[in-house]
Amino acid sequence: MTLIFMIMFLSLIFSFLKNYIHFMNMLMIFECFILLIFFSLNMYEEMFMLITFCVFSVCESSLGLTLMIVMIRCNGNDFCSMNFLC
């Protein structure tokens, strides 16, 4: 079972490195990471930790969507670039 999780984790890392240009792609890959961690925690059947993790993952996803909406309203697209550092 851990081999399957490792393969999924490595494929998510590869897809993150390949699709880092669009903010929406990065958010979807992060949500896949969250689901992977959720299913791995679900095997231990620790309900308190699972509920706490669900609360933090929902907060993280809503914050990511809010940042994407702000970025689209300011820039007009969801391309991630380092121009804001200059």
PDB file with one MODEL, atoms N, CA, C and O in Angstrom:
MODEL        1
ATOM      1  N   MET A   1       0.823  -1.195   0.000  1.00  0.00           N
ATOM      2  CA  MET A   1       0.000   0.000   0.000  1.00  0.00           C
ATOM      3  C   MET A   1       0.866   1.257   0.000  1.00  0.00           C
ATOM      4  O   MET A   1       0.527   2.248  -0.647  1.00  0.00           O
ATOM      5  N   THR A   2       1.972   1.216   0.719  1.00  0.00           N
ATOM      6  CA  THR A   2       2.835   2.392   0.751  1.00  0.00           C
ATOM      7  C   THR A   2       3.511   2.619  -0.593  1.00  0.00           C
ATOM      8  O   THR A   2       3.844   3.756  -0.930  1.00  0.00           O
ATOM      9  N   LEU A   3       3.719   1.559  -1.364  1.00  0.00           N
ATOM     10  CA  LEU A   3       4.296   1.711  -2.696  1.00  0.00           C
ATOM     11  C   LEU A   3       3.360   2.503  -3.603  1.00  0.00           C
ATOM     12  O   LEU A   3       3.809   3.324  -4.403  1.00  0.00           O
ATOM     13  N   ILE A   4       2.064   2.257  -3.476  1.00  0.00           N
ATOM     14  CA  ILE A   4       1.082   3.007  -4.272  1.00  0.00           C
ATOM     15  C   ILE A   4       1.105   4.471  -3.888  1.00  0.00           C
ATOM     16  O   ILE A   4       1.060   5.341  -4.758  1.00  0.00           O
ATOM     17  N   PHE A   5       1.175   4.755  -2.588  1.00  0.00           N
ATOM     18  CA  PHE A   5       1.233   6.147  -2.141  1.00  0.00           C
ATOM     19  C   PHE A   5       2.511   6.839  -2.608  1.00  0.00           C
ATOM     20  O   PHE A   5       2.483   8.014  -2.974  1.00  0.00           O
ATOM     21  N   MET A   6       3.610   6.128  -2.596  1.00  0.00           N
ATOM     22  CA  MET A   6       4.872   6.713  -3.060  1.00  0.00           C
ATOM     23  C   MET A   6       4.825   7.008  -4.557  1.00  0.00           C
ATOM     24  O   MET A   6       5.316   8.046  -5.000  1.00  0.00           O
ATOM     25  N   ILE A   7       4.238   6.102  -5.338  1.00  0.00           N
ATOM     26  CA  ILE A   7       4.109   6.336  -6.777  1.00  0.00           C
ATOM     27  C   ILE A   7       3.212   7.531  -7.038  1.00  0.00           C
ATOM     28  O   ILE A   7       3.517   8.362  -7.893  1.00  0.00           O
ATOM     29  N   MET A   8       2.107   7.625  -6.308  1.00  0.00           N
ATOM     30  CA  MET A   8       1.212   8.779  -6.477  1.00  0.00           C
ATOM     31  C   MET A   8       1.911  10.071  -6.068  1.00  0.00           C
ATOM     32  O   MET A   8       1.760  11.098  -6.729  1.00  0.00           O
ATOM     33  N   PHE A   9       2.675  10.020  -4.981  1.00  0.00           N
ATOM     34  CA  PHE A   9       3.388  11.211  -4.514  1.00  0.00           C
ATOM     35  C   PHE A   9       4.417  11.666  -5.545  1.00  0.00           C
ATOM     36  O   PHE A   9       4.523  12.859  -5.830  1.00  0.00           O
ATOM     37  N   LEU A  10       5.167  10.731  -6.102  1.00  0.00           N
ATOM     38  CA  LEU A  10       6.170  11.095  -7.109  1.00  0.00           C
ATOM     39  C   LEU A  10       5.529  11.613  -8.389  1.00  0.00           C
ATOM     40  O   LEU A  10       6.069  12.520  -9.023  1.00  0.00           O
ATOM     41  N   SER A  11       4.393  11.055  -8.778  1.00  0.00           N
ATOM     42  CA  SER A  11       3.712  11.570  -9.964  1.00  0.00           C
ATOM     43  C   SER A  11       3.155  12.966  -9.726  1.00  0.00           C
ATOM     44  O   SER A  11       3.136  13.787 -10.644  1.00  0.00           O
ATOM     45  N   LEU A  12       2.702  13.248  -8.510  1.00  0.00           N
ATOM     46  CA  LEU A  12       2.236  14.602  -8.194  1.00  0.00           C
ATOM     47  C   LEU A  12       3.386  15.599  -8.183  1.00  0.00           C
ATOM     48  O   LEU A  12       3.226  16.732  -8.634  1.00  0.00           O
ATOM     49  N   ILE A  13       4.536  15.194  -7.677  1.00  0.00           N
ATOM     50  CA  ILE A  13       5.710  16.074  -7.705  1.00  0.00           C
ATOM     51  C   ILE A  13       6.102  16.385  -9.139  1.00  0.00           C
ATOM     52  O   ILE A  13       6.397  17.532  -9.475  1.00  0.00           O
ATOM     53  N   PHE A  14       6.105  15.353  -9.990  1.00  0.00           N
ATOM     54  CA  PHE A  14       6.447  15.559 -11.392  1.00  0.00           C
ATOM     55  C   PHE A  14       5.447  16.483 -12.078  1.00  0.00           C
ATOM     56  O   PHE A  14       5.845  17.366 -12.838  1.00  0.00           O
ATOM     57  N   SER A  15       4.157  16.294 -11.821  1.00  0.00           N
ATOM     58  CA  SER A  15       3.155  17.156 -12.449  1.00  0.00           C
ATOM     59  C   SER A  15       3.239  18.579 -11.919  1.00  0.00           C
ATOM     60  O   SER A  15       2.959  19.525 -12.654  1.00  0.00           O
ATOM     61  N   PHE A  16       3.628  18.751 -10.633  1.00  0.00           N
ATOM     62  CA  PHE A  16       3.798  20.104 -10.101  1.00  0.00           C
ATOM     63  C   PHE A  16       4.967  20.807 -10.791  1.00  0.00           C
ATOM     64  O   PHE A  16       4.865  21.986 -11.129  1.00  0.00           O
ATOM     65  N   LEU A  17       6.060  20.104 -10.998  1.00  0.00           N
ATOM     66  CA  LEU A  17       7.217  20.709 -11.654  1.00  0.00           C
ATOM     67  C   LEU A  17       6.938  21.013 -13.125  1.00  0.00           C
ATOM     68  O   LEU A  17       7.541  21.920 -13.699  1.00  0.00           O
ATOM     69  N   LYS A  18       6.038  20.266 -13.724  1.00  0.00           N
ATOM     70  CA  LYS A  18       5.714  20.472 -15.128  1.00  0.00           C
ATOM     71  C   LYS A  18       4.690  21.588 -15.327  1.00  0.00           C
ATOM     72  O   LYS A  18       4.747  22.290 -16.337  1.00  0.00           O
ATOM     73  N   ASN A  19       3.758  21.771 -14.395  1.00  0.00           N
ATOM     74  CA  ASN A  19       2.636  22.695 -14.557  1.00  0.00           C
ATOM     75  C   ASN A  19       2.676  23.843 -13.554  1.00  0.00           C
ATOM     76  O   ASN A  19       1.636  24.201 -13.001  1.00  0.00           O
ATOM     77  N   TYR A  20       3.823  24.418 -13.308  1.00  0.00           N
ATOM     78  CA  TYR A  20       3.897  25.478 -12.304  1.00  0.00           C
ATOM     79  C   TYR A  20       3.511  26.844 -12.860  1.00  0.00           C
ATOM     80  O   TYR A  20       3.495  27.819 -12.109  1.00  0.00           O
ATOM     81  N   ILE A  21       3.200  26.945 -14.146  1.00  0.00           N
ATOM     82  CA  ILE A  21       2.926  28.247 -14.751  1.00  0.00           C
ATOM     83  C   ILE A  21       1.541  28.752 -14.374  1.00  0.00           C
ATOM     84  O   ILE A  21       1.389  29.931 -14.056  1.00  0.00           O
ATOM     85  N   HIS A  22       0.533  27.900 -14.401  1.00  0.00           N
ATOM     86  CA  HIS A  22      -0.832  28.315 -14.088  1.00  0.00           C
ATOM     87  C   HIS A  22      -1.130  28.081 -12.611  1.00  0.00           C
ATOM     88  O   HIS A  22      -0.825  27.026 -12.054  1.00  0.00           O
ATOM     89  N   PHE A  23      -1.724  29.079 -12.002  1.00  0.00           N
ATOM     90  CA  PHE A  23      -2.043  29.015 -10.580  1.00  0.00           C
ATOM     91  C   PHE A  23      -3.122  27.969 -10.310  1.00  0.00           C
ATOM     92  O   PHE A  23      -3.082  27.289  -9.285  1.00  0.00           O
ATOM     93  N   MET A  24      -4.082  27.837 -11.219  1.00  0.00           N
ATOM     94  CA  MET A  24      -5.162  26.861 -11.037  1.00  0.00           C
ATOM     95  C   MET A  24      -4.614  25.435 -11.066  1.00  0.00           C
ATOM     96  O   MET A  24      -5.064  24.589 -10.292  1.00  0.00           O
ATOM     97  N   ASN A  25      -3.662  25.159 -11.934  1.00  0.00           N
ATOM     98  CA  ASN A  25      -3.042  23.824 -11.954  1.00  0.00           C
ATOM     99  C   ASN A  25      -2.324  23.534 -10.651  1.00  0.00           C
ATOM    100  O   ASN A  25      -2.385  22.415 -10.141  1.00  0.00           O
ATOM    101  N   MET A  26      -1.648  24.531 -10.111  1.00  0.00           N
ATOM    102  CA  MET A  26      -0.958  24.331  -8.834  1.00  0.00           C
ATOM    103  C   MET A  26      -1.954  24.053  -7.712  1.00  0.00           C
ATOM    104  O   MET A  26      -1.697  23.207  -6.855  1.00  0.00           O
ATOM    105  N   LEU A  27      -3.087  24.755  -7.707  1.00  0.00           N
ATOM    106  CA  LEU A  27      -4.090  24.506  -6.670  1.00  0.00           C
ATOM    107  C   LEU A  27      -4.667  23.102  -6.772  1.00  0.00           C
ATOM    108  O   LEU A  27      -4.887  22.446  -5.754  1.00  0.00           O
ATOM    109  N   MET A  28      -4.914  22.635  -7.991  1.00  0.00           N
ATOM    110  CA  MET A  28      -5.449  21.287  -8.153  1.00  0.00           C
ATOM    111  C   MET A  28      -4.438  20.230  -7.729  1.00  0.00           C
ATOM    112  O   MET A  28      -4.820  19.210  -7.156  1.00  0.00           O
ATOM    113  N   ILE A  29      -3.161  20.456  -8.000  1.00  0.00           N
ATOM    114  CA  ILE A  29      -2.130  19.513  -7.570  1.00  0.00           C
ATOM    115  C   ILE A  29      -2.006  19.514  -6.049  1.00  0.00           C
ATOM    116  O   ILE A  29      -1.817  18.459  -5.444  1.00  0.00           O
ATOM    117  N   PHE A  30      -2.111  20.694  -5.422  1.00  0.00           N
ATOM    118  CA  PHE A  30      -2.072  20.751  -3.958  1.00  0.00           C
ATOM    119  C   PHE A  30      -3.263  20.022  -3.353  1.00  0.00           C
ATOM    120  O   PHE A  30      -3.127  19.372  -2.316  1.00  0.00           O
ATOM    121  N   GLU A  31      -4.426  20.120  -3.985  1.00  0.00           N
ATOM    122  CA  GLU A  31      -5.589  19.396  -3.473  1.00  0.00           C
ATOM    123  C   GLU A  31      -5.409  17.888  -3.621  1.00  0.00           C
ATOM    124  O   GLU A  31      -5.895  17.123  -2.788  1.00  0.00           O
ATOM    125  N   CYS A  32      -4.722  17.458  -4.662  1.00  0.00           N
ATOM    126  CA  CYS A  32      -4.419  16.028  -4.789  1.00  0.00           C
ATOM    127  C   CYS A  32      -3.471  15.580  -3.693  1.00  0.00           C
ATOM    128  O   CYS A  32      -3.605  14.470  -3.178  1.00  0.00           O
ATOM    129  N   PHE A  33      -2.501  16.434  -3.322  1.00  0.00           N
ATOM    130  CA  PHE A  33      -1.638  16.136  -2.183  1.00  0.00           C
ATOM    131  C   PHE A  33      -2.463  15.993  -0.908  1.00  0.00           C
ATOM    132  O   PHE A  33      -2.233  15.090  -0.103  1.00  0.00           O
ATOM    133  N   ILE A  34      -3.424  16.893  -0.735  1.00  0.00           N
ATOM    134  CA  ILE A  34      -4.278  16.859   0.454  1.00  0.00           C
ATOM    135  C   ILE A  34      -5.081  15.562   0.493  1.00  0.00           C
ATOM    136  O   ILE A  34      -5.203  14.941   1.549  1.00  0.00           O
ATOM    137  N   LEU A  35      -5.630  15.148  -0.650  1.00  0.00           N
ATOM    138  CA  LEU A  35      -6.389  13.896  -0.691  1.00  0.00           C
ATOM    139  C   LEU A  35      -5.496  12.690  -0.402  1.00  0.00           C
ATOM    140  O   LEU A  35      -5.915  11.746   0.268  1.00  0.00           O
ATOM    141  N   LEU A  36      -4.291  12.728  -0.902  1.00  0.00           N
ATOM    142  CA  LEU A  36      -3.356  11.636  -0.646  1.00  0.00           C
ATOM    143  C   LEU A  36      -3.034  11.525   0.839  1.00  0.00           C
ATOM    144  O   LEU A  36      -3.002  10.426   1.391  1.00  0.00           O
ATOM    145  N   ILE A  37      -2.798  12.654   1.477  1.00  0.00           N
ATOM    146  CA  ILE A  37      -2.530  12.652   2.914  1.00  0.00           C
ATOM    147  C   ILE A  37      -3.774  12.232   3.694  1.00  0.00           C
ATOM    148  O   ILE A  37      -3.677  11.522   4.694  1.00  0.00           O
ATOM    149  N   PHE A  38      -4.946  12.677   3.229  1.00  0.00           N
ATOM    150  CA  PHE A  38      -6.198  12.302   3.899  1.00  0.00           C
ATOM    151  C   PHE A  38      -6.399  10.790   3.876  1.00  0.00           C
ATOM    152  O   PHE A  38      -6.746  10.200   4.899  1.00  0.00           O
ATOM    153  N   PHE A  39      -6.184  10.154   2.721  1.00  0.00           N
ATOM    154  CA  PHE A  39      -6.379   8.711   2.639  1.00  0.00           C
ATOM    155  C   PHE A  39      -5.307   7.953   3.413  1.00  0.00           C
ATOM    156  O   PHE A  39      -5.571   6.869   3.933  1.00  0.00           O
ATOM    157  N   SER A  40      -4.118   8.503   3.493  1.00  0.00           N
ATOM    158  CA  SER A  40      -3.100   7.833   4.303  1.00  0.00           C
ATOM    159  C   SER A  40      -3.396   7.968   5.801  1.00  0.00           C
ATOM    160  O   SER A  40      -3.100   7.056   6.573  1.00  0.00           O
ATOM    161  N   LEU A  41      -3.980   9.101   6.218  1.00  0.00           N
ATOM    162  CA  LEU A  41      -4.395   9.242   7.619  1.00  0.00           C
ATOM    163  C   LEU A  41      -5.617   8.391   7.929  1.00  0.00           C
ATOM    164  O   LEU A  41      -5.803   7.940   9.059  1.00  0.00           O
ATOM    165  N   ASN A  42      -6.439   8.178   6.922  1.00  0.00           N
ATOM    166  CA  ASN A  42      -7.654   7.398   7.118  1.00  0.00           C
ATOM    167  C   ASN A  42      -7.340   5.942   7.442  1.00  0.00           C
ATOM    168  O   ASN A  42      -8.152   5.266   8.075  1.00  0.00           O
ATOM    169  N   MET A  43      -6.183   5.450   7.023  1.00  0.00           N
ATOM    170  CA  MET A  43      -5.816   4.062   7.332  1.00  0.00           C
ATOM    171  C   MET A  43      -5.561   3.862   8.818  1.00  0.00           C
ATOM    172  O   MET A  43      -5.757   2.763   9.335  1.00  0.00           O
ATOM    173  N   TYR A  44      -5.122   4.922   9.519  1.00  0.00           N
ATOM    174  CA  TYR A  44      -4.840   4.800  10.953  1.00  0.00           C
ATOM    175  C   TYR A  44      -6.092   4.926  11.813  1.00  0.00           C
ATOM    176  O   TYR A  44      -6.067   4.601  13.000  1.00  0.00           O
ATOM    177  N   GLU A  45      -7.181   5.396  11.223  1.00  0.00           N
ATOM    178  CA  GLU A  45      -8.479   5.529  11.892  1.00  0.00           C
ATOM    179  C   GLU A  45      -8.415   6.410  13.139  1.00  0.00           C
ATOM    180  O   GLU A  45      -9.043   6.105  14.153  1.00  0.00           O
ATOM    181  N   GLU A  46      -7.674   7.476  13.062  1.00  0.00           N
ATOM    182  CA  GLU A  46      -7.609   8.459  14.146  1.00  0.00           C
ATOM    183  C   GLU A  46      -8.566   9.589  13.793  1.00  0.00           C
ATOM    184  O   GLU A  46      -8.233  10.450  12.979  1.00  0.00           O
ATOM    185  N   MET A  47      -9.743   9.597  14.393  1.00  0.00           N
ATOM    186  CA  MET A  47     -10.812  10.511  13.972  1.00  0.00           C
ATOM    187  C   MET A  47     -10.517  11.967  14.319  1.00  0.00           C
ATOM    188  O   MET A  47     -10.820  12.857  13.524  1.00  0.00           O
ATOM    189  N   PHE A  48      -9.936  12.229  15.483  1.00  0.00           N
ATOM    190  CA  PHE A  48      -9.661  13.612  15.857  1.00  0.00           C
ATOM    191  C   PHE A  48      -8.666  14.250  14.902  1.00  0.00           C
ATOM    192  O   PHE A  48      -8.851  15.387  14.466  1.00  0.00           O
ATOM    193  N   MET A  49      -7.616  13.517  14.582  1.00  0.00           N
ATOM    194  CA  MET A  49      -6.615  14.033  13.655  1.00  0.00           C
ATOM    195  C   MET A  49      -7.203  14.201  12.261  1.00  0.00           C
ATOM    196  O   MET A  49      -6.854  15.147  11.553  1.00  0.00           O
ATOM    197  N   LEU A  50      -8.085  13.301  11.860  1.00  0.00           N
ATOM    198  CA  LEU A  50      -8.711  13.365  10.553  1.00  0.00           C
ATOM    199  C   LEU A  50      -9.622  14.583  10.429  1.00  0.00           C
ATOM    200  O   LEU A  50      -9.597  15.276   9.412  1.00  0.00           O
ATOM    201  N   ILE A  51     -10.416  14.844  11.445  1.00  0.00           N
ATOM    202  CA  ILE A  51     -11.310  16.015  11.427  1.00  0.00           C
ATOM    203  C   ILE A  51     -10.497  17.300  11.456  1.00  0.00           C
ATOM    204  O   ILE A  51     -10.830  18.250  10.747  1.00  0.00           O
ATOM    205  N   THR A  52      -9.446  17.350  12.254  1.00  0.00           N
ATOM    206  CA  THR A  52      -8.587  18.530  12.302  1.00  0.00           C
ATOM    207  C   THR A  52      -7.923  18.768  10.951  1.00  0.00           C
ATOM    208  O   THR A  52      -7.831  19.907  10.493  1.00  0.00           O
ATOM    209  N   PHE A  53      -7.468  17.711  10.322  1.00  0.00           N
ATOM    210  CA  PHE A  53      -6.858  17.837   9.008  1.00  0.00           C
ATOM    211  C   PHE A  53      -7.865  18.319   7.974  1.00  0.00           C
ATOM    212  O   PHE A  53      -7.524  19.126   7.109  1.00  0.00           O
ATOM    213  N   CYS A  54      -9.106  17.833   8.051  1.00  0.00           N
ATOM    214  CA  CYS A  54     -10.146  18.287   7.123  1.00  0.00           C
ATOM    215  C   CYS A  54     -10.429  19.776   7.287  1.00  0.00           C
ATOM    216  O   CYS A  54     -10.621  20.483   6.298  1.00  0.00           O
ATOM    217  N   VAL A  55     -10.457  20.248   8.512  1.00  0.00           N
ATOM    218  CA  VAL A  55     -10.697  21.680   8.757  1.00  0.00           C
ATOM    219  C   VAL A  55      -9.579  22.517   8.156  1.00  0.00           C
ATOM    220  O   VAL A  55      -9.847  23.515   7.487  1.00  0.00           O
ATOM    221  N   PHE A  56      -8.329  22.127   8.384  1.00  0.00           N
ATOM    222  CA  PHE A  56      -7.211  22.890   7.838  1.00  0.00           C
ATOM    223  C   PHE A  56      -7.133  22.806   6.324  1.00  0.00           C
ATOM    224  O   PHE A  56      -6.732  23.773   5.676  1.00  0.00           O
ATOM    225  N   SER A  57      -7.506  21.669   5.744  1.00  0.00           N
ATOM    226  CA  SER A  57      -7.466  21.553   4.285  1.00  0.00           C
ATOM    227  C   SER A  57      -8.544  22.403   3.632  1.00  0.00           C
ATOM    228  O   SER A  57      -8.316  22.960   2.558  1.00  0.00           O
ATOM    229  N   VAL A  58      -9.711  22.516   4.252  1.00  0.00           N
ATOM    230  CA  VAL A  58     -10.764  23.386   3.717  1.00  0.00           C
ATOM    231  C   VAL A  58     -10.335  24.845   3.802  1.00  0.00           C
ATOM    232  O   VAL A  58     -10.567  25.615   2.869  1.00  0.00           O
ATOM    233  N   CYS A  59      -9.713  25.230   4.908  1.00  0.00           N
ATOM    234  CA  CYS A  59      -9.213  26.603   5.038  1.00  0.00           C
ATOM    235  C   CYS A  59      -8.129  26.901   4.005  1.00  0.00           C
ATOM    236  O   CYS A  59      -8.097  27.993   3.438  1.00  0.00           O
ATOM    237  N   GLU A  60      -7.253  25.948   3.760  1.00  0.00           N
ATOM    238  CA  GLU A  60      -6.190  26.124   2.776  1.00  0.00           C
ATOM    239  C   GLU A  60      -6.748  26.256   1.370  1.00  0.00           C
ATOM    240  O   GLU A  60      -6.266  27.076   0.588  1.00  0.00           O
ATOM    241  N   SER A  61      -7.754  25.464   1.038  1.00  0.00           N
ATOM    242  CA  SER A  61      -8.319  25.537  -0.311  1.00  0.00           C
ATOM    243  C   SER A  61      -9.096  26.827  -0.518  1.00  0.00           C
ATOM    244  O   SER A  61      -9.045  27.402  -1.605  1.00  0.00           O
ATOM    245  N   SER A  62      -9.808  27.293   0.490  1.00  0.00           N
ATOM    246  CA  SER A  62     -10.532  28.557   0.330  1.00  0.00           C
ATOM    247  C   SER A  62      -9.565  29.738   0.234  1.00  0.00           C
ATOM    248  O   SER A  62      -9.830  30.693  -0.496  1.00  0.00           O
ATOM    249  N   LEU A  63      -8.459  29.683   0.956  1.00  0.00           N
ATOM    250  CA  LEU A  63      -7.448  30.728   0.840  1.00  0.00           C
ATOM    251  C   LEU A  63      -6.805  30.715  -0.542  1.00  0.00           C
ATOM    252  O   LEU A  63      -6.552  31.778  -1.110  1.00  0.00           O
ATOM    253  N   GLY A  64      -6.540  29.548  -1.086  1.00  0.00           N
ATOM    254  CA  GLY A  64      -5.969  29.441  -2.426  1.00  0.00           C
ATOM    255  C   GLY A  64      -6.907  29.982  -3.489  1.00  0.00           C
ATOM    256  O   GLY A  64      -6.471  30.690  -4.397  1.00  0.00           O
ATOM    257  N   LEU A  65      -8.192  29.658  -3.390  1.00  0.00           N
ATOM    258  CA  LEU A  65      -9.154  30.186  -4.356  1.00  0.00           C
ATOM    259  C   LEU A  65      -9.298  31.695  -4.237  1.00  0.00           C
ATOM    260  O   LEU A  65      -9.461  32.382  -5.245  1.00  0.00           O
ATOM    261  N   THR A  66      -9.239  32.217  -3.024  1.00  0.00           N
ATOM    262  CA  THR A  66      -9.306  33.660  -2.830  1.00  0.00           C
ATOM    263  C   THR A  66      -8.102  34.353  -3.463  1.00  0.00           C
ATOM    264  O   THR A  66      -8.248  35.382  -4.123  1.00  0.00           O
ATOM    265  N   LEU A  67      -6.918  33.786  -3.261  1.00  0.00           N
ATOM    266  CA  LEU A  67      -5.724  34.357  -3.884  1.00  0.00           C
ATOM    267  C   LEU A  67      -5.789  34.302  -5.407  1.00  0.00           C
ATOM    268  O   LEU A  67      -5.341  35.224  -6.089  1.00  0.00           O
ATOM    269  N   MET A  68      -6.351  33.217  -5.933  1.00  0.00           N
ATOM    270  CA  MET A  68      -6.478  33.118  -7.385  1.00  0.00           C
ATOM    271  C   MET A  68      -7.453  34.157  -7.924  1.00  0.00           C
ATOM    272  O   MET A  68      -7.199  34.750  -8.972  1.00  0.00           O
ATOM    273  N   ILE A  69      -8.555  34.388  -7.234  1.00  0.00           N
ATOM    274  CA  ILE A  69      -9.517  35.396  -7.674  1.00  0.00           C
ATOM    275  C   ILE A  69      -8.900  36.784  -7.631  1.00  0.00           C
ATOM    276  O   ILE A  69      -9.099  37.573  -8.555  1.00  0.00           O
ATOM    277  N   VAL A  70      -8.159  37.098  -6.581  1.00  0.00           N
ATOM    278  CA  VAL A  70      -7.494  38.399  -6.488  1.00  0.00           C
ATOM    279  C   VAL A  70      -6.471  38.559  -7.600  1.00  0.00           C
ATOM    280  O   VAL A  70      -6.362  39.632  -8.193  1.00  0.00           O
ATOM    281  N   MET A  71      -5.720  37.501  -7.888  1.00  0.00           N
ATOM    282  CA  MET A  71      -4.709  37.581  -8.929  1.00  0.00           C
ATOM    283  C   MET A  71      -5.344  37.747 -10.310  1.00  0.00           C
ATOM    284  O   MET A  71      -4.814  38.479 -11.146  1.00  0.00           O
ATOM    285  N   ILE A  72      -6.462  37.082 -10.558  1.00  0.00           N
ATOM    286  CA  ILE A  72      -7.132  37.229 -11.851  1.00  0.00           C
ATOM    287  C   ILE A  72      -7.726  38.623 -11.997  1.00  0.00           C
ATOM    288  O   ILE A  72      -7.689  39.196 -13.086  1.00  0.00           O
ATOM    289  N   ARG A  73      -8.270  39.176 -10.922  1.00  0.00           N
ATOM    290  CA  ARG A  73      -8.839  40.527 -11.007  1.00  0.00           C
ATOM    291  C   ARG A  73      -7.761  41.590 -11.179  1.00  0.00           C
ATOM    292  O   ARG A  73      -8.000  42.608 -11.829  1.00  0.00           O
ATOM    293  N   CYS A  74      -6.594  41.374 -10.615  1.00  0.00           N
ATOM    294  CA  CYS A  74      -5.523  42.365 -10.735  1.00  0.00           C
ATOM    295  C   CYS A  74      -4.763  42.231 -12.049  1.00  0.00           C
ATOM    296  O   CYS A  74      -4.447  43.240 -12.681  1.00  0.00           O
ATOM    297  N   ASN A  75      -4.465  41.009 -12.468  1.00  0.00           N
ATOM    298  CA  ASN A  75      -3.626  40.797 -13.640  1.00  0.00           C
ATOM    299  C   ASN A  75      -4.393  40.424 -14.895  1.00  0.00           C
ATOM    300  O   ASN A  75      -3.898  40.639 -16.001  1.00  0.00           O
ATOM    301  N   GLY A  76      -5.577  39.875 -14.755  1.00  0.00           N
ATOM    302  CA  GLY A  76      -6.353  39.470 -15.909  1.00  0.00           C
ATOM    303  C   GLY A  76      -6.116  38.028 -16.318  1.00  0.00           C
ATOM    304  O   GLY A  76      -6.807  37.537 -17.211  1.00  0.00           O
ATOM    305  N   ASN A  77      -5.177  37.334 -15.711  1.00  0.00           N
ATOM    306  CA  ASN A  77      -4.938  35.916 -16.007  1.00  0.00           C
ATOM    307  C   ASN A  77      -4.372  35.243 -14.760  1.00  0.00           C
ATOM    308  O   ASN A  77      -4.138  35.890 -13.739  1.00  0.00           O
ATOM    309  N   ASP A  78      -4.159  33.935 -14.862  1.00  0.00           N
ATOM    310  CA  ASP A  78      -3.650  33.202 -13.694  1.00  0.00           C
ATOM    311  C   ASP A  78      -2.237  32.682 -13.911  1.00  0.00           C
ATOM    312  O   ASP A  78      -1.848  31.671 -13.325  1.00  0.00           O
ATOM    313  N   PHE A  79      -1.472  33.362 -14.746  1.00  0.00           N
ATOM    314  CA  PHE A  79      -0.077  32.967 -14.961  1.00  0.00           C
ATOM    315  C   PHE A  79       0.759  33.349 -13.742  1.00  0.00           C
ATOM    316  O   PHE A  79       0.654  34.467 -13.236  1.00  0.00           O
ATOM    317  N   CYS A  80       1.571  32.435 -13.285  1.00  0.00           N
ATOM    318  CA  CYS A  80       2.476  32.709 -12.157  1.00  0.00           C
ATOM    319  C   CYS A  80       3.818  33.152 -12.730  1.00  0.00           C
ATOM    320  O   CYS A  80       4.435  32.442 -13.524  1.00  0.00           O
ATOM    321  N   SER A  81       4.246  34.307 -12.327  1.00  0.00           N
ATOM    322  CA  SER A  81       5.564  34.783 -12.761  1.00  0.00           C
ATOM    323  C   SER A  81       6.223  35.494 -11.593  1.00  0.00           C
ATOM    324  O   SER A  81       5.571  35.788 -10.591  1.00  0.00           O
ATOM    325  N   MET A  82       7.490  35.765 -11.719  1.00  0.00           N
ATOM    326  CA  MET A  82       8.233  36.425 -10.665  1.00  0.00           C
ATOM    327  C   MET A  82       8.357  37.933 -10.901  1.00  0.00           C
ATOM    328  O   MET A  82       9.253  38.570 -10.346  1.00  0.00           O
ATOM    329  N   ASN A  83       7.485  38.500 -11.702  1.00  0.00           N
ATOM    330  CA  ASN A  83       7.549  39.930 -11.986  1.00  0.00           C
ATOM    331  C   ASN A  83       7.193  40.785 -10.777  1.00  0.00           C
ATOM    332  O   ASN A  83       7.624  41.934 -10.682  1.00  0.00           O
ATOM    333  N   PHE A  84       6.406  40.234  -9.848  1.00  0.00           N
ATOM    334  CA  PHE A  84       6.021  41.031  -8.699  1.00  0.00           C
ATOM    335  C   PHE A  84       7.172  41.251  -7.731  1.00  0.00           C
ATOM    336  O   PHE A  84       7.062  42.093  -6.840  1.00  0.00           O
ATOM    337  N   LEU A  85       8.280  40.516  -7.876  1.00  0.00           N
ATOM    338  CA  LEU A  85       9.411  40.700  -6.989  1.00  0.00           C
ATOM    339  C   LEU A  85      10.289  41.884  -7.407  1.00  0.00           C
ATOM    340  O   LEU A  85      11.033  42.422  -6.588  1.00  0.00           O
ATOM    341  N   CYS A  86      10.204  42.286  -8.662  1.00  0.00           N
ATOM    342  CA  CYS A  86      11.057  43.386  -9.163  1.00  0.00           C
ATOM    343  C   CYS A  86      10.521  44.740  -8.781  1.00  0.00           C
ATOM    344  O   CYS A  86      11.119  45.760  -9.124  1.00  0.00           O
TER     345      CYS A  86
ENDMDL
END
